[in-house]
Each structure stands twice: as C-alpha cells, then as structure tokens.
C-alpha cells in the first residue's frame, strides 16, 4: 500500500487542522490570514498531485482507491474550484469575526 498515492489528501487534512486550530485561537485581526493559509494548503496539495499524472492506472489500498489520470484530473479540478471559492468569499466573510473556521471547513469539504 503506497502512501504516496494519498499525499494530497494528507496535505489537505493536516492543513485544514492547522487552519482550524489557528482560527480558534487567533484574534479577530488575524483571521484573514486563514484564507491565505488555506490557499497555500491548496497550492501544496496541487503541487503534490501533479506528479501523479504518470499515465498509469493503479488501484491501491486493497483496490478501494483509484490512482489513474481521471482521478488525478478530478482532484485538480476540485482543488482549483476550492481555491476559487476561497477567493470569491474573501470579501463576503471579511466582517465575520470567526471567518477562519469557514476556510478550514472549505478545506475539509475538498476532501469529499
């Protein structure tokens, strides 16, 4: 079971937890940094997804996880749409005192 096939998902989980913990303890003035951190997590997840475009098909984790080009492209589309969602919601959530928790939720939702 190669763990390398789920590195983008691991990046999203760890990044979302870090953003959530930061959002819980950060003051109101520092909440907008959660959006930047969420975008950075998405960029790292996309960077770890791109090398998976190798043209081969594989089933891992006891044939429950597909690691083929269609799955990789779908993952990249989900990451791009998630980044666009965060960018589109920056102004909308700016008056919210706990906006950082929203960005953590968006990262968790990108996992499926």
HELIX and SHEET records of a PDB file:
HELIX    1   1 UNK A    3  UNK A    6  5                                   4    
HELIX    2   2 UNK A    7  UNK A   25  1                                  19    
HELIX    3   3 UNK A   28  UNK A   30  5                                   3    
HELIX    4   4 UNK A   33  UNK A   50  1                                  18    
HELIX    5   5 UNK A   69  UNK A   89  1                                  21    
HELIX    6   6 UNK A   99  UNK A  110  1                                  12    
SHEET    1   A 2 UNK A  59  UNK A  60  0                                        
SHEET    2   A 2 UNK A  65  UNK A  66 -1                                        
END                                                                             
